[in-house]
Amino acid sequence: MLYWNTIKINDVVEQLRQQGEDIDDKTLSHISLLPYKHVLPNGTYFIEDEGKG
């Protein structure tokens, strides 16, 4: 989940930059998802394959 969230944040930042927003890389270096309770960097994740019936 941490990886997915990181990818999504990157997507949002890139979209904002394409719209002309000035988002400094130095500012982004202070963003971390680790302080949040729902993030388990060493946890076990169960992902169901929605393609299987």
PQR file with spaces between the fields and no chain letter, atoms N, CA, C, O and H, PARSE charges and radii, in Angstrom:
ATOM       1  N    MET     1       0.818   -1.196    0.000 -0.4000 1.5000
ATOM       2  CA   MET     1       0.000    0.000    0.000 -0.0000 2.0000
ATOM       3  C    MET     1       0.865    1.264    0.000  0.5500 1.7000
ATOM       4  O    MET     1       0.514    2.271   -0.614 -0.5500 1.4000
ATOM       5  N    LEU     2       1.965    1.194    0.677 -0.4000 1.5000
ATOM       6  CA   LEU     2       2.864    2.342    0.713 -0.0000 2.0000
ATOM       7  C    LEU     2       3.358    2.671   -0.689  0.5500 1.7000
ATOM       8  O    LEU     2       3.423    3.837   -1.078 -0.5500 1.4000
ATOM       9  H    LEU     2       2.250    0.376    1.176  0.4000 1.0000
ATOM      10  N    TYR     3       3.705    1.636   -1.441 -0.4000 1.5000
ATOM      11  CA   TYR     3       4.164    1.831   -2.814 -0.0000 2.0000
ATOM      12  C    TYR     3       3.056    2.454   -3.662  0.5500 1.7000
ATOM      13  O    TYR     3       3.302    3.401   -4.409 -0.5500 1.4000
ATOM      14  H    TYR     3       3.652    0.689   -1.125  0.4000 1.0000
ATOM      15  N    TRP     4       1.837    1.925   -3.548 -0.4000 1.5000
ATOM      16  CA   TRP     4       0.700    2.432   -4.321 -0.0000 2.0000
ATOM      17  C    TRP     4       0.457    3.904   -3.995  0.5500 1.7000
ATOM      18  O    TRP     4       0.265    4.715   -4.901 -0.5500 1.4000
ATOM      19  H    TRP     4       1.637    1.156   -2.941  0.4000 1.0000
ATOM      20  N    ASN     5       0.464    4.253   -2.707 -0.4000 1.5000
ATOM      21  CA   ASN     5       0.248    5.642   -2.300 -0.0000 2.0000
ATOM      22  C    ASN     5       1.332    6.557   -2.868  0.5500 1.7000
ATOM      23  O    ASN     5       1.048    7.673   -3.303 -0.5500 1.4000
ATOM      24  H    ASN     5       0.620    3.594   -1.971  0.4000 1.0000
ATOM      25  N    THR     6       2.564    6.080   -2.860 -0.4000 1.5000
ATOM      26  CA   THR     6       3.673    6.868   -3.396 -0.0000 2.0000
ATOM      27  C    THR     6       3.486    7.118   -4.891  0.5500 1.7000
ATOM      28  O    THR     6       3.711    8.228   -5.373 -0.5500 1.4000
ATOM      29  H    THR     6       2.795    5.173   -2.507  0.4000 1.0000
ATOM      30  N    ILE     7       3.077    6.089   -5.616 -0.4000 1.5000
ATOM      31  CA   ILE     7       2.830    6.237   -7.051 -0.0000 2.0000
ATOM      32  C    ILE     7       1.693    7.229   -7.298  0.5500 1.7000
ATOM      33  O    ILE     7       1.785    8.061   -8.200 -0.5500 1.4000
ATOM      34  H    ILE     7       2.894    5.187   -5.225  0.4000 1.0000
ATOM      35  N    LYS     8       0.632    7.150   -6.512 -0.4000 1.5000
ATOM      36  CA   LYS     8      -0.508    8.056   -6.684 -0.0000 2.0000
ATOM      37  C    LYS     8      -0.127    9.506   -6.378  0.5500 1.7000
ATOM      38  O    LYS     8      -0.553   10.423   -7.080 -0.5500 1.4000
ATOM      39  H    LYS     8       0.556    6.474   -5.779  0.4000 1.0000
ATOM      40  N    ILE     9       0.673    9.711   -5.332 -0.4000 1.5000
ATOM      41  CA   ILE     9       1.140   11.068   -5.010 -0.0000 2.0000
ATOM      42  C    ILE     9       1.956   11.609   -6.182  0.5500 1.7000
ATOM      43  O    ILE     9       1.800   12.767   -6.568 -0.5500 1.4000
ATOM      44  H    ILE     9       1.019    8.966   -4.762  0.4000 1.0000
ATOM      45  N    ASN    10       2.818   10.781   -6.741 -0.4000 1.5000
ATOM      46  CA   ASN    10       3.614   11.197   -7.895 -0.0000 2.0000
ATOM      47  C    ASN    10       2.715   11.581   -9.064  0.5500 1.7000
ATOM      48  O    ASN    10       2.956   12.588   -9.729 -0.5500 1.4000
ATOM      49  H    ASN    10       2.945    9.840   -6.428  0.4000 1.0000
ATOM      50  N    ASP    11       1.678   10.782   -9.316 -0.4000 1.5000
ATOM      51  CA   ASP    11       0.746   11.084  -10.403 -0.0000 2.0000
ATOM      52  C    ASP    11       0.069   12.440  -10.201  0.5500 1.7000
ATOM      53  O    ASP    11      -0.069   13.217  -11.146 -0.5500 1.4000
ATOM      54  H    ASP    11       1.483    9.964   -8.775  0.4000 1.0000
ATOM      55  N    VAL    12      -0.344   12.714   -8.983 -0.4000 1.5000
ATOM      56  CA   VAL    12      -1.012   13.987   -8.676 -0.0000 2.0000
ATOM      57  C    VAL    12      -0.042   15.154   -8.867  0.5500 1.7000
ATOM      58  O    VAL    12      -0.397   16.175   -9.457 -0.5500 1.4000
ATOM      59  H    VAL    12      -0.232   12.083   -8.216  0.4000 1.0000
ATOM      60  N    VAL    13       1.173   14.998   -8.369 -0.4000 1.5000
ATOM      61  CA   VAL    13       2.168   16.066   -8.494 -0.0000 2.0000
ATOM      62  C    VAL    13       2.473   16.337   -9.961  0.5500 1.7000
ATOM      63  O    VAL    13       2.550   17.494  -10.374 -0.5500 1.4000
ATOM      64  H    VAL    13       1.461   14.169   -7.889  0.4000 1.0000
ATOM      65  N    GLU    14       2.648   15.281  -10.752 -0.4000 1.5000
ATOM      66  CA   GLU    14       2.929   15.466  -12.176 -0.0000 2.0000
ATOM      67  C    GLU    14       1.767   16.139  -12.894  0.5500 1.7000
ATOM      68  O    GLU    14       1.978   16.981  -13.768 -0.5500 1.4000
ATOM      69  H    GLU    14       2.586   14.341  -10.416  0.4000 1.0000
ATOM      70  N    GLN    15       0.543   15.773  -12.530 -0.4000 1.5000
ATOM      71  CA   GLN    15      -0.632   16.399  -13.144 -0.0000 2.0000
ATOM      72  C    GLN    15      -0.688   17.882  -12.795  0.5500 1.7000
ATOM      73  O    GLN    15      -0.966   18.711  -13.661 -0.5500 1.4000
ATOM      74  H    GLN    15       0.371   15.090  -11.821  0.4000 1.0000
ATOM      75  N    LEU    16      -0.427   18.221  -11.540 -0.4000 1.5000
ATOM      76  CA   LEU    16      -0.433   19.625  -11.128 -0.0000 2.0000
ATOM      77  C    LEU    16       0.660   20.411  -11.845  0.5500 1.7000
ATOM      78  O    LEU    16       0.444   21.551  -12.257 -0.5500 1.4000
ATOM      79  H    LEU    16      -0.201   17.547  -10.836  0.4000 1.0000
ATOM      80  N    ARG    17       1.824   19.806  -11.992 -0.4000 1.5000
ATOM      81  CA   ARG    17       2.917   20.477  -12.709 -0.0000 2.0000
ATOM      82  C    ARG    17       2.541   20.728  -14.169  0.5500 1.7000
ATOM      83  O    ARG    17       2.861   21.780  -14.723 -0.5500 1.4000
ATOM      84  H    ARG    17       2.001   18.880  -11.658  0.4000 1.0000
ATOM      85  N    GLN    18       1.869   19.771  -14.784 -0.4000 1.5000
ATOM      86  CA   GLN    18       1.435   19.949  -16.174 -0.0000 2.0000
ATOM      87  C    GLN    18       0.419   21.078  -16.307  0.5500 1.7000
ATOM      88  O    GLN    18       0.293   21.683  -17.372 -0.5500 1.4000
ATOM      89  H    GLN    18       1.610   18.917  -14.334  0.4000 1.0000
ATOM      90  N    GLN    19      -0.301   21.358  -15.230 -0.4000 1.5000
ATOM      91  CA   GLN    19      -1.286   22.441  -15.221 -0.0000 2.0000
ATOM      92  C    GLN    19      -0.653   23.774  -14.862  0.5500 1.7000
ATOM      93  O    GLN    19      -1.341   24.791  -14.766 -0.5500 1.4000
ATOM      94  H    GLN    19      -0.198   20.866  -14.365  0.4000 1.0000
ATOM      95  N    GLY    20       0.674   23.768  -14.663 -0.4000 1.5000
ATOM      96  CA   GLY    20       1.381   25.011  -14.400 -0.0000 2.0000
ATOM      97  C    GLY    20       1.689   25.291  -12.939  0.5500 1.7000
ATOM      98  O    GLY    20       2.246   26.343  -12.626 -0.5500 1.4000
ATOM      99  H    GLY    20       1.233   22.942  -14.742  0.4000 1.0000
ATOM     100  N    GLU    21       1.346   24.391  -12.046 -0.4000 1.5000
ATOM     101  CA   GLU    21       1.641   24.585  -10.623 -0.0000 2.0000
ATOM     102  C    GLU    21       3.145   24.443  -10.389  0.5500 1.7000
ATOM     103  O    GLU    21       3.792   23.579  -10.980 -0.5500 1.4000
ATOM     104  H    GLU    21       0.894   23.536  -12.301  0.4000 1.0000
ATOM     105  N    ASP    22       3.689   25.290   -9.531 -0.4000 1.5000
ATOM     106  CA   ASP    22       5.103   25.225   -9.176 -0.0000 2.0000
ATOM     107  C    ASP    22       5.237   24.411   -7.897  0.5500 1.7000
ATOM     108  O    ASP    22       4.940   24.897   -6.806 -0.5500 1.4000
ATOM     109  H    ASP    22       3.163   25.992   -9.051  0.4000 1.0000
ATOM     110  N    ILE    23       5.684   23.173   -8.041 -0.4000 1.5000
ATOM     111  CA   ILE    23       5.854   22.284   -6.892 -0.0000 2.0000
ATOM     112  C    ILE    23       7.326   21.915   -6.825  0.5500 1.7000
ATOM     113  O    ILE    23       7.843   21.200   -7.683 -0.5500 1.4000
ATOM     114  H    ILE    23       5.924   22.778   -8.927  0.4000 1.0000
ATOM     115  N    ASP    24       7.991   22.415   -5.795 -0.4000 1.5000
ATOM     116  CA   ASP    24       9.425   22.257   -5.631 -0.0000 2.0000
ATOM     117  C    ASP    24       9.768   20.858   -5.108  0.5500 1.7000
ATOM     118  O    ASP    24       9.116   20.364   -4.189 -0.5500 1.4000
ATOM     119  H    ASP    24       7.571   22.996   -5.098  0.4000 1.0000
ATOM     120  N    ASP    25      10.785   20.221   -5.688 -0.4000 1.5000
ATOM     121  CA   ASP    25      11.218   18.903   -5.229 -0.0000 2.0000
ATOM     122  C    ASP    25      11.675   18.931   -3.770  0.5500 1.7000
ATOM     123  O    ASP    25      11.507   17.951   -3.044 -0.5500 1.4000
ATOM     124  H    ASP    25      11.316   20.622   -6.435  0.4000 1.0000
ATOM     125  N    LYS    26      12.248   20.046   -3.349 -0.4000 1.5000
ATOM     126  CA   LYS    26      12.706   20.158   -1.956 -0.0000 2.0000
ATOM     127  C    LYS    26      11.513   20.082   -0.996  0.5500 1.7000
ATOM     128  O    LYS    26      11.606   19.473    0.069 -0.5500 1.4000
ATOM     129  H    LYS    26      12.384   20.842   -3.939  0.4000 1.0000
ATOM     130  N    THR    27      10.414   20.694   -1.374 -0.4000 1.5000
ATOM     131  CA   THR    27       9.197   20.630   -0.566 -0.0000 2.0000
ATOM     132  C    THR    27       8.673   19.202   -0.514  0.5500 1.7000
ATOM     133  O    THR    27       8.261   18.728    0.545 -0.5500 1.4000
ATOM     134  H    THR    27      10.339   21.189   -2.239  0.4000 1.0000
ATOM     135  N    LEU    28       8.685   18.516   -1.647 -0.4000 1.5000
ATOM     136  CA   LEU    28       8.196   17.141   -1.696 -0.0000 2.0000
ATOM     137  C    LEU    28       9.040   16.193   -0.848  0.5500 1.7000
ATOM     138  O    LEU    28       8.541   15.170   -0.379 -0.5500 1.4000
ATOM     139  H    LEU    28       9.019   18.900   -2.507  0.4000 1.0000
ATOM     140  N    SER    29      10.299   16.521   -0.652 -0.4000 1.5000
ATOM     141  CA   SER    29      11.170   15.650    0.137 -0.0000 2.0000
ATOM     142  C    SER    29      10.736   15.563    1.597  0.5500 1.7000
ATOM     143  O    SER    29      11.209   14.694    2.330 -0.5500 1.4000
ATOM     144  H    SER    29      10.705   17.352   -1.033  0.4000 1.0000
ATOM     145  N    HIS    30       9.845   16.448    2.026 -0.4000 1.5000
ATOM     146  CA   HIS    30       9.362   16.441    3.414 -0.0000 2.0000
ATOM     147  C    HIS    30       8.069   15.646    3.582  0.5500 1.7000
ATOM     148  O    HIS    30       7.545   15.542    4.691 -0.5500 1.4000
ATOM     149  H    HIS    30       9.461   17.153    1.431  0.4000 1.0000
ATOM     150  N    ILE    31       7.557   15.092    2.501 -0.4000 1.5000
ATOM     151  CA   ILE    31       6.322   14.316    2.566 -0.0000 2.0000
ATOM     152  C    ILE    31       6.655   12.874    2.919  0.5500 1.7000
ATOM     153  O    ILE    31       7.530   12.263    2.306 -0.5500 1.4000
ATOM     154  H    ILE    31       7.982   15.177    1.599  0.4000 1.0000
ATOM     155  N    SER    32       5.958   12.336    3.905 -0.4000 1.5000
ATOM     156  CA   SER    32       6.133   10.935    4.279 -0.0000 2.0000
ATOM     157  C    SER    32       4.789   10.361    4.695  0.5500 1.7000
ATOM     158  O    SER    32       4.021   11.008    5.406 -0.5500 1.4000
ATOM     159  H    SER    32       5.248   12.833    4.404  0.4000 1.0000
ATOM     160  N    LEU    33       4.510    9.144    4.248 -0.4000 1.5000
ATOM     161  CA   LEU    33       3.270    8.468    4.623 -0.0000 2.0000
ATOM     162  C    LEU    33       3.439    7.646    5.893  0.5500 1.7000
ATOM     163  O    LEU    33       2.453    7.149    6.437 -0.5500 1.4000
ATOM     164  H    LEU    33       5.134    8.618    3.670  0.4000 1.0000
ATOM     165  N    LEU    34       4.659    7.493    6.371 -0.4000 1.5000
ATOM     166  CA   LEU    34       4.916    6.601    7.500 -0.0000 2.0000
ATOM     167  C    LEU    34       4.279    7.014    8.830  0.5500 1.7000
ATOM     168  O    LEU    34       3.980    6.128    9.631 -0.5500 1.4000
ATOM     169  H    LEU    34       5.460    7.897    5.929  0.4000 1.0000
ATOM     170  N    PRO    35       4.051    8.304    9.117 -0.5600 1.5000
ATOM     171  CA   PRO    35       3.458    8.644   10.416  0.2800 2.0000
ATOM     172  C    PRO    35       1.994    8.241   10.578  0.5500 1.7000
ATOM     173  O    PRO    35       1.450    8.366   11.675 -0.5500 1.4000
ATOM     174  N    TYR    36       1.356    7.771    9.543 -0.4000 1.5000
ATOM     175  CA   TYR    36      -0.063    7.475    9.617 -0.0000 2.0000
ATOM     176  C    TYR    36      -0.315    6.048   10.082  0.5500 1.7000
ATOM     177  O    TYR    36       0.385    5.122    9.671 -0.5500 1.4000
ATOM     178  H    TYR    36       1.798    7.669    8.652  0.4000 1.0000
ATOM     179  N    LYS    37      -1.315    5.874   10.939 -0.4000 1.5000
ATOM     180  CA   LYS    37      -1.624    4.578   11.546 -0.0000 2.0000
ATOM     181  C    LYS    37      -1.983    3.513   10.522  0.5500 1.7000
ATOM     182  O    LYS    37      -1.680    2.338   10.728 -0.5500 1.4000
ATOM     183  H    LYS    37      -1.883    6.626   11.273  0.4000 1.0000
ATOM     184  N    HIS    38      -2.623    3.898    9.422 -0.4000 1.5000
ATOM     185  CA   HIS    38      -3.075    2.904    8.456 -0.0000 2.0000
ATOM     186  C    HIS    38      -1.955    2.369    7.569  0.5500 1.7000
ATOM     187  O    HIS    38      -2.176    1.444    6.787 -0.5500 1.4000
ATOM     188  H    HIS    38      -2.869    4.853    9.255  0.4000 1.0000
ATOM     189  N    VAL    39      -0.757    2.940    7.680 -0.4000 1.5000
ATOM     190  CA   VAL    39       0.360    2.497    6.863 -0.0000 2.0000
ATOM     191  C    VAL    39       1.185    1.487    7.651  0.5500 1.7000
ATOM     192  O    VAL    39       1.696    1.795    8.728 -0.5500 1.4000
ATOM     193  H    VAL    39      -0.578    3.691    8.315  0.4000 1.0000
ATOM     194  N    LEU    40       1.310    0.286    7.112 -0.4000 1.5000
ATOM     195  CA   LEU    40       2.087   -0.775    7.736 -0.0000 2.0000
ATOM     196  C    LEU    40       3.228   -1.160    6.792  0.5500 1.7000
ATOM     197  O    LEU    40       3.058   -2.054    5.963 -0.5500 1.4000
ATOM     198  H    LEU    40       0.895    0.035    6.237  0.4000 1.0000
ATOM     199  N    PRO    41       4.384   -0.503    6.903 -0.5600 1.5000
ATOM     200  CA   PRO    41       5.449   -0.750    5.935  0.2800 2.0000
ATOM     201  C    PRO    41       5.965   -2.183    5.948  0.5500 1.7000
ATOM     202  O    PRO    41       6.484   -2.656    4.936 -0.5500 1.4000
ATOM     203  N    ASN    42       5.837   -2.876    7.057 -0.4000 1.5000
ATOM     204  CA   ASN    42       6.314   -4.253    7.154 -0.0000 2.0000
ATOM     205  C    ASN    42       5.164   -5.233    7.347  0.5500 1.7000
ATOM     206  O    ASN    42       5.371   -6.357    7.804 -0.5500 1.4000
ATOM     207  H    ASN    42       5.416   -2.492    7.879  0.4000 1.0000
ATOM     208  N    GLY    43       3.973   -4.816    7.005 -0.4000 1.5000
ATOM     209  CA   GLY    43       2.785   -5.630    7.239 -0.0000 2.0000
ATOM     210  C    GLY    43       2.550   -6.660    6.139  0.5500 1.7000
ATOM     211  O    GLY    43       3.284   -6.727    5.153 -0.5500 1.4000
ATOM     212  H    GLY    43       3.804   -3.903    6.633  0.4000 1.0000
ATOM     213  N    THR    44       1.529   -7.443    6.335 -0.4000 1.5000
ATOM     214  CA   THR    44       1.109   -8.425    5.348 -0.0000 2.0000
ATOM     215  C    THR    44      -0.122   -7.894    4.648  0.5500 1.7000
ATOM     216  O    THR    44      -1.057   -7.418    5.293 -0.5500 1.4000
ATOM     217  H    THR    44       0.933   -7.390    7.136  0.4000 1.0000
ATOM     218  N    TYR    45      -0.124   -7.974    3.338 -0.4000 1.5000
ATOM     219  CA   TYR    45      -1.224   -7.454    2.563 -0.0000 2.0000
ATOM     220  C    TYR    45      -1.860   -8.580    1.765  0.5500 1.7000
ATOM     221  O    TYR    45      -1.161   -9.412    1.187 -0.5500 1.4000
ATOM     222  H    TYR    45       0.635   -8.361    2.814  0.4000 1.0000
ATOM     223  N    PHE    46      -3.166   -8.605    1.735 -0.4000 1.5000
ATOM     224  CA   PHE    46      -3.910   -9.599    0.994 -0.0000 2.0000
ATOM     225  C    PHE    46      -4.637   -8.884   -0.132  0.5500 1.7000
ATOM     226  O    PHE    46      -5.515   -8.056    0.111 -0.5500 1.4000
ATOM     227  H    PHE    46      -3.735   -7.929    2.205  0.4000 1.0000
ATOM     228  N    ILE    47      -4.274   -9.202   -1.344 -0.4000 1.5000
ATOM     229  CA   ILE    47      -4.868   -8.549   -2.493 -0.0000 2.0000
ATOM     230  C    ILE    47      -5.612   -9.608   -3.294  0.5500 1.7000
ATOM     231  O    ILE    47      -5.016  -10.574   -3.771 -0.5500 1.4000
ATOM     232  H    ILE    47      -3.561   -9.874   -1.541  0.4000 1.0000
ATOM     233  N    GLU    48      -6.908   -9.419   -3.435 -0.4000 1.5000
ATOM     234  CA   GLU    48      -7.728  -10.368   -4.165 -0.0000 2.0000
ATOM     235  C    GLU    48      -7.642  -10.078   -5.651  0.5500 1.7000
ATOM     236  O    GLU    48      -7.641   -8.921   -6.072 -0.5500 1.4000
ATOM     237  H    GLU    48      -7.392   -8.635   -3.048  0.4000 1.0000
ATOM     238  N    ASP    49      -7.570  -11.121   -6.427 -0.4000 1.5000
ATOM     239  CA   ASP    49      -7.583  -10.986   -7.876 -0.0000 2.0000
ATOM     240  C    ASP    49      -9.026  -10.886   -8.331  0.5500 1.7000
ATOM     241  O    ASP    49      -9.752  -11.880   -8.341 -0.5500 1.4000
ATOM     242  H    ASP    49      -7.570  -12.061   -6.085  0.4000 1.0000
ATOM     243  N    GLU    50      -9.443   -9.680   -8.710 -0.4000 1.5000
ATOM     244  CA   GLU    50     -10.845   -9.457   -9.084 -0.0000 2.0000
ATOM     245  C    GLU    50     -11.220  -10.178  -10.366  0.5500 1.7000
ATOM     246  O    GLU    50     -12.405  -10.338  -10.660 -0.5500 1.4000
ATOM     247  H    GLU    50      -8.854   -8.873   -8.702  0.4000 1.0000
ATOM     248  N    GLY    51     -10.231  -10.615  -11.134 -0.4000 1.5000
ATOM     249  CA   GLY    51     -10.492  -11.302  -12.371 -0.0000 2.0000
ATOM     250  C    GLY    51     -10.941  -12.748  -12.171  0.5500 1.7000
ATOM     251  O    GLY    51     -11.495  -13.371  -13.077 -0.5500 1.4000
ATOM     252  H    GLY    51      -9.268  -10.486  -10.896  0.4000 1.0000
ATOM     253  N    LYS    52     -10.694  -13.268  -10.975 -0.4000 1.5000
ATOM     254  CA   LYS    52     -11.094  -14.661  -10.696 -0.0000 2.0000
ATOM     255  C    LYS    52     -12.463  -14.670  -10.050  0.5500 1.7000
ATOM     256  O    LYS    52     -12.743  -13.859   -9.168 -0.5500 1.4000
ATOM     257  H    LYS    52     -10.244  -12.762  -10.239  0.4000 1.0000
ATOM     258  N    GLY    53     -13.319  -15.582  -10.486 -0.4000 1.5000
ATOM     259  CA   GLY    53     -14.690  -15.597  -10.003 -0.0000 2.0000
ATOM     260  C    GLY    53     -14.866  -16.477   -8.867  0.5500 1.7000
ATOM     261  O    GLY    53     -15.975  -16.597   -8.345 -0.5500 1.4000
ATOM     262  H    GLY    53     -13.091  -16.241  -11.203  0.4000 1.0000
